[in-house]
Amino acid sequence: MTDLIKKPTNFNRIEFWGAATIFVFIIFFFVTEGIGNIVKDTAPNMFLFELAGVPFDGYSNYFVPLLIKYTTLFTAFVLLNFLLIPRLLKREAMIKNTLLVILVFISAFLIFGAADTWLDGHLFPQYASPVLAQNVIFQKSLLYTCWLSAVFFFYSLIKYAGIYLLYNSELIRTRYPFVTREIIVSVIVWMITMFLLVVGDADKEIALAWGCIIPSGIIWFSFAFYYLIPRSVNKKRSFLLYIGKTFLILLVTYLPVALLIMLIVQDDDDAFSFSLFNALFQLFITAPLSWVLYKQHLKGNEEVYVLKKELGKSNASFDFLRSQINPHFLFNALNTIYGTAIQEKAERTSEGIEKLGDMMRFMLQENMQDKISLAREVEYLNNYISLQRLRTDTSPGINIETNIHASVMPVEIAPMLLIPFVENAFKHGISFREPSHIKVNLEVKDGGLYFDVYNTKHVKVQNDPEKDKSGIGLTNVKQRLQLLYPRKHELIIRETSNQFFVHLTLQLT
């Protein structure tokens, strides 16, 4: 599921179908009750009509108005959440979309008010005139609409904060390893479901149980997975030892949790009952589940280790095959072509061949090493940019700026770590039909490498064979950074519809 919500569009798709599913279930059960004439005997507002001496009809005074309110609520949520608010955040037609948002709230208020005149029909005998009663009912509907607006605003904050956290989850995990993508997803799902429970006027017991047990479970899972289980797993009777520690911790935290719940519900019995239920849930559900997931995690690490060994064998086989190819023939051929270009005074061609030869020599000789000098990496980078300049210098609309300072200190770096970002910039940032700009900055200071790549972004033409190919360059370099420089790098990637920016900070010492 976490792969599905890496992009906001996928997140919105899941969110829409989740909200639609909840709405369909509510309407299904509600309509089922209505068809079965259950509402005539079980409608919660029926006794208010009886007390006021007003005739009550299960359909006109309960079923139909409430069905209209549910449908209006869902329609307004879809319009605001998936259409208007995203447009406002993108600053598209600000005045028009702002007016549409206001129109949605006004329409919802008027529909709620009209429906409430039937739901609260028992209030009419209490006032001197029907108009006065309607004014009171519409005032209550206005407050209800404002309350829903505040709740929706809170929901939007949760949603977009969650998307931001997911988008930057890799960066966050480099600083806080225990904050995994799964934990972020769990928190977001919990907060969204709490929102739905509040909007749906769920029973207090259900809302309290969900609001208490799930956050406690997330906290306990993180604590157990990253602290408690690793300190128990390699000892005798490790599972029993882990469960024993869990029991003692839950026993100690039982009273503080109960006091915390008491501040919310203002009821001693409910607070201690929920605290006991929470402790039992964590002991018999969350704790064993955390153990199973941790064991699967260890098994996955072992499989990765085996795969790395097999990959090492494959690399050895590849090195053997590569050694069978005599690179001298290739370089001799390039030198021959280079000499011919010089004789024919084709300076640009000879320069391109020279740069290409240097790059191929780098690929064959140094790319297979674990670390190379930063100066060699920068030389390869400059050769690549120079080769691209031969292709673009004749186009006045293309501007390429470089500010690359190689370190005078003998620092080393993993080979081919910087070039994928520059390759990506030239792949997506160059257009011979539109103004294009690429800027590359590299600086080494106090043992840290600071690398920035900025480029314009152009949509590929329909007949471009690379149009639908995203490549593996950026994905590969992200994985290499995680493996080779854990907690020693910071990678920030930002993009808009027409710009792309990369910032990489790397600790080399």
C-alpha positions, 0 to 999 in steps of 0.5 A: 500500500505504501507504494501506492501513495508515493504520489499525491495522485495515487493518494487521492485515488485511495482517499476517494474510493475509501470515502466512497466506500464508507458513503455507500455502506452508510447509504446501504444500511440506512436505505435497508432500514428505511425499506424495512419500515424500521425508521417508523419505530426506531427514529431517534427524534420520534419521541421529541415529536411525541412530546411536542404533540406533533404528528411524526412520519418516519420518512418525511421527518427522519429518513428523507431529510437525513438521506439528503444531508448524507448525500450533500455532505459526500458531494460537498466533500468530493467537490472541495477535497478533490477539485476545488482545494487542489486547484486553489493550492496550485493557484489556478483561477483563484477568484473563480475557485474561491467563489465556487468554494463559497458557493459550495458552503452556502449551498450545503448550508441551505440544504442542511437548513431545509432538511432540518426544518423536517427533522426538527419539525417538533420545534415549531409549536415552541415559537410564536410563528413558523418564520421564527422557528425556521430562523432558529433551525437555520441558525443551528444549520449554519453553526453545523455547516461552520463546524463541518468547515472547521473539521474539513480544514483540520482534515486538509491539514492532516492530509497535506501534512501526511503527503509532505511527510511521505514525499520526504520520508527517506530524508526524515528516516536518514535523521530519525531511523524509527520514523518509517514510511509504514509508521507515517502511513499508519498515523495518517490513516488513523487521523483520517479515520478519526475525522470520519468518526467525528463527522459521522457522529460515532458512539463515544465508546467507539471514538474513544477506543479508536483514539486510544488504542491505535496511537498506543499501538503505533507507539508500542510497535515503534518502541518494540521494533527498534528497542525492546525486541532487538535487546531480547531476540538473541537471548534464551527464551527470547519471546517469553522474555520479550512478553515479560518485559511487555507485561511489566511496561504495560503494568507500569503505564496502566495508571498514567494512561487511565489518568490521561483518558480521564482528562478526556472523558471525565469518567473514572470507570470509563477511563480505567476500563479503556486503559485496561482494554488498551493494555490487553490489546497491546499485550495480546495483539500488538506485541505478538504482531511486532515480534512476527514483523521483526522476525520477517524483517530479520529474514528479509535482511538475511535474504538481502545478504544472500542476494548480495553474495550472489550479486558479487558472484555475478559481478565477478563473472561480469568482470571476467567477461569484461576482461575478455574484451580488449579495450585497446582495439576500441581506443585505437579505433577512436584514436584513428578517427580522432587523428582523421578529424584533426587532419580534416580540421573538424575541431568540434568532431575531434574534441567530441571524440577526445571527450568520449574516449576519456569517458569510456576509459573512465567507465572501463577502468575506474567505474568498477572501483568502490571509491575514486578520487573526487577529482576524477569524478569531477573530470568525468562530469566536466567531460560529459557536460562538454560533450553535451555543449557540442550538441547545444552550443549552436542553439541560442535558446539553450543556456548551460551554466556550471560552477564546479570546484574540485577539492584540493584535498584528496577526498574520495567518492563512490564513482558515478554518483553525481552524473545521473542528476546531470544526465537527467537534467540534459534528458528532460531539460533540453529542448531545441524549440523552447528556451532551456536552462541548466545550472550545475553547482558543486562545492566541497567545504569542511569535508562536505560536498554540496551539489545542486542541479537546476533545469527547466523541464519540457514535455516530450514530443509524441514521437520521442522514443524516450517519452514513456521511459522514466529510466532508473538513474535517479532511483538507482542513485537514491538506493546507492546513497542509502547503502553507501552513505547512510546518515551521511547524506541529504537529498532534496528533489523538488519539481514543478510543471516546468522546473526541476531542482536537486540538492545533494549534501554529502559528508565525505570525511 
